[in-house]
Amino acid sequence: MIIKGYNLVYEPKISRVYEKDQAGKDATEEQVLAFYDKFGGLILKDGVKVETGKFWAEYTQKLASAHKVKVEKAKKEELETKDLEIAKAVEKVVKVKSKK
């Protein structure tokens, strides 16, 4: 199988990629390369062996980066919510004090 110019040589490992507990039946080309690489499948580019682990490392790094962005966004939203709650509480206190 050829994906993005890379030759994935060993068919049984390609089949494993599409299993539901792996990349799944709707796997992208990037996922196929990454999971095939994770399984230690032989990948050739222009007849030359590609270093094992290259695609899996890139894929997991991308996932980790995306997760970090989600976590940072959630923390920011949480802080903004807390800031809004504090601002509302201060506003109530100011209103109560100004009525006195």
C-alpha positions in Angstrom: 0.0 0.0 0.0 1.3 3.4 -0.9 0.4 6.4 1.2 1.8 9.9 0.7 4.6 8.3 -1.3 5.5 5.9 1.4 5.3 2.1 0.8 3.8 0.2 3.6 5.1 -3.3 3.0 3.5 -5.8 5.4 -0.3 -6.3 4.8 -1.3 -7.9 8.1 0.0 -4.8 10.0 -2.0 -2.5 7.6 -5.1 -4.5 8.5 -4.5 -4.0 12.2 -4.6 -0.2 11.7 -8.2 -0.3 10.7 -9.4 -2.3 13.8 -11.8 -0.4 16.0 -9.4 -0.4 19.0 -6.7 1.1 16.9 -7.1 3.9 14.3 -10.5 2.5 13.1 -12.2 2.0 9.8 -12.2 5.8 9.0 -8.5 6.3 9.7 -6.8 9.2 7.9 -3.6 8.7 5.9 -1.7 10.3 8.8 -3.2 7.8 11.2 -2.5 4.8 8.9 1.1 5.8 8.7 1.4 6.4 12.5 -0.3 3.2 13.6 1.4 1.1 11.0 4.7 2.6 12.3 3.6 1.9 15.9 3.2 -1.7 15.0 6.8 -1.8 13.6 5.7 -2.2 10.0 8.4 -1.8 7.3 8.0 1.6 5.6 10.0 2.5 2.5 10.4 5.8 0.7 11.9 5.5 -2.8 13.1 2.0 -1.8 14.9 3.2 1.3 13.8 2.1 4.8 12.3 4.9 6.9 13.4 5.0 10.5 10.9 3.1 12.7 8.9 5.3 15.1 9.1 8.5 13.0 5.4 8.7 12.1 4.2 7.5 15.5 6.3 10.1 17.4 5.0 12.9 15.2 1.4 11.7 15.6 1.6 11.4 19.4 3.3 14.8 19.6 0.5 16.3 17.6 -2.1 14.7 19.9 -0.3 15.9 23.0 -0.2 19.4 21.6 -3.9 19.4 20.8 -4.7 18.1 24.3 -2.6 20.8 25.8 -4.4 23.5 23.9 -7.8 22.1 25.0 -6.7 22.0 28.6 -5.4 25.6 28.5 -8.6 26.8 26.8 -10.7 25.0 29.5 -8.6 26.6 32.3 -8.9 30.0 30.7 -12.7 29.6 30.5 -12.8 28.5 34.1 -10.8 31.6 35.2 -13.0 33.9 33.1 -16.1 32.4 34.8 -14.5 32.8 38.2 -13.6 36.4 37.4 -17.1 37.1 36.3 -18.5 35.6 39.5 -16.1 37.7 41.6 -17.1 40.9 39.6 -20.8 40.2 40.2 -20.2 39.6 43.9 -18.2 42.9 44.2 -20.9 44.7 42.3 -23.5 43.4 44.9 -21.3 44.6 47.8 -20.8 48.0 46.2 -24.6 48.4 45.7 -25.4 47.3 49.3 -22.8 49.7 50.7 -24.0 52.6 48.5 -27.6 52.2 49.7 -26.4 52.7 53.3 
